[in-house]
Every structure is written in C-alpha cells, then in structure tokens.
Amino acid sequence: MTLFTIFFSSFLIALSGAMMPGPLLTAAIGEASRRGFIAGPLLVAGHGILELVLVAALLLGLAPYLQQQEVFVAIALAGAAILFRMAFGMFRSLPSLSLRLEAGAAQRGNLIFTGIILSAFNPYWVIWWATIGLAYILHCRRFGLAGILFFFAGHILADFAWYSAVTGAVGGGRRFLSDRLYRAIIGGCAVLLVFFAGYFFHVGLQKILS
C-alpha cells in the first residue's frame, strides 16, 4: 500500500459514509436553502476540526473509552435532546420564514460550531471512529506521520466534495424557490431531525434496558 492508495481508499470509504442520510446532511440541506453553497463547507469544517481532534485522541489511546456502552448511551441521549431542540426551533420559525428576510438578515448561529455539535453527539459517528477508523489509523501509522496525513486528507476531502455538491445544488436553486416551498423544505428537514432524534433516543434506551 502506497500513500496515494491510502489517500484514495480513505476518500472512497469516507464518501460512501458521507452520502448516507444523517443529521449533518439534513442540516446542510436546510441551511443551504437559507445561506447557499457556503453552508456545506462550513458545516464540514466543524466536522473536520472534531475529527482531527478525535484522530489525535485515538492515537493517544482513547478508543477503549469510546467503545464503552455507557459512553454510547450518554452520546445517544444527549444527541437526541439536541436534535429535538433544533427541530423545535425550525418548526417554531416556519410561519415567519421568508427568503427575502433571510437574504437580508445577518447569519444566525455558527455553522462551524453546528458541524462540531452534530458530529460529537452522533453515537454511530463516534463508534465508527473507535472501531473502523481506529483500525485504518493504526494501519496507516506504519507509514509514519505521512500515512496519517494522507488518510485524513482523503477522508475530509470526501466530506467537503459531497457536502459542497449537495449545498451547491440546493443553494443554486434558491432563486427558483417560493417562500412556500422554502418553508416546506425547512419543515421537511425538521421532520427528519425529529426522526433521527427519536432513533437516537430509542437505541440509547435499548442499551439501558438490555
């Protein structure tokens, strides 16, 4: 395995994960309808910052702690609460949402911070890194720091590529959206966040009762 093989395999594995529906992708679509293309790169920047910290932590021996059931339950339940809160805020704002108002308003919230939060409180993202991600990191470490860097570069570039494509497509279509369709998109994203919140709560509760 060469460094370029590490890069491209990491890119493909990360791309397959990025394309799966989840809270971060749902947030990206909703925010792109408000703020355009930039929503994707900013969310992934936050996601990437957290991943970089996690890679360093895994190399320092954090993996056994992340694999504990108590950690999974805590992250799942906290994630459910955060997603429910986000969805509630989106539902509450629906009657007053307008593309004209959004275009002239200052940016609300910090998308980089949102990317960090949505990633940190997704239990399956944490478990992926503590298992599959850790195995890949340990393999790449045989090539020294260069191996880790090529792995991480491929991984994060896949996220940037996919999320930029999605938010670019949504943002590019904003000029064709009516306020009614805009509210429908935000409402649909809110419903999906409720679904993910309910799912995280369900799996967290199952772990407690099992």
Secondary structure as GFF3:
##gff-version 3
##sequence-region A 1 210
A	DSSP	alpha_helix	3	18	.	.	.	ID=ss1
A	DSSP	alpha_helix	23	35	.	.	.	ID=ss2
A	DSSP	alpha_helix	39	59	.	.	.	ID=ss3
A	DSSP	alpha_helix	63	66	.	.	.	ID=ss4
A	DSSP	alpha_helix	69	93	.	.	.	ID=ss5
A	DSSP	three_ten_helix	94	96	.	.	.	ID=ss6
A	DSSP	alpha_helix	99	104	.	.	.	ID=ss7
A	DSSP	alpha_helix	111	120	.	.	.	ID=ss8
A	DSSP	alpha_helix	123	128	.	.	.	ID=ss9
A	DSSP	pi_helix	129	133	.	.	.	ID=ss10
A	DSSP	alpha_helix	134	140	.	.	.	ID=ss11
A	DSSP	three_ten_helix	141	143	.	.	.	ID=ss12
A	DSSP	alpha_helix	145	172	.	.	.	ID=ss13
A	DSSP	three_ten_helix	174	176	.	.	.	ID=ss14
A	DSSP	alpha_helix	179	209	.	.	.	ID=ss15
###
